[in-house]
C-alpha cells in the first residue's frame, strides 16, 4: 500500500479544510484546530507513521520549517510527499472568514500575519508531487505546480 503524507499550505480561510473533506476525508486528518495542541498533533503523527496510515496535514504551514516537521519524518518512513498550495487573495480569504461563526472566525490580523510570513513551497523541500489550488465559485481548480502561475 502506498503511504502518503499530504501537506497543505495556505493562509486561513483559503479553502483547505473544505478541500480535505471533499477529496481526502478517508485519510487521517492532522489539524491543529481540532487537536488543539502540538503534543496531540505529534502523537497522532507518530501513530500514523508507526501504522503506515496515510494522512493529511491541514494547517497553514506558511514556513518551510513548518513543513519540514512533517516532511522529514514522513520521508524517513518511506512516505510519498504531496503538497497542495492554496492560492487565495487576502480579500477572498477575508470574505470567507466573515462567513464563519464562533471561534472559527479569526481576527483579520491573524490572516494578515500568516500572509506576511508565507513562504511558497518548493521542490527542494522533498515533495514528490506539488500542486497549486484555487477556488473558482464552488469548484476547486487543481493544477500541477509547473503549470501554475504563482
Secondary structure as UniProt FT lines:
FT   STRAND          4..9
FT   TURN            12..13
FT   HELIX           16..23
FT   TURN            25..26
FT   STRAND          28..30
FT   HELIX           32..35
FT   HELIX           38..51
FT   STRAND          55..57
FT   HELIX           64..76
FT   TURN            77..78
FT   STRAND          80..86
FT   HELIX           90..98
FT   HELIX           102..104
FT   HELIX           108..117
FT   HELIX           123..125
FT   STRAND          129..136
FT   TURN            137..138
FT   STRAND          139..144
FT   HELIX           145..147
//
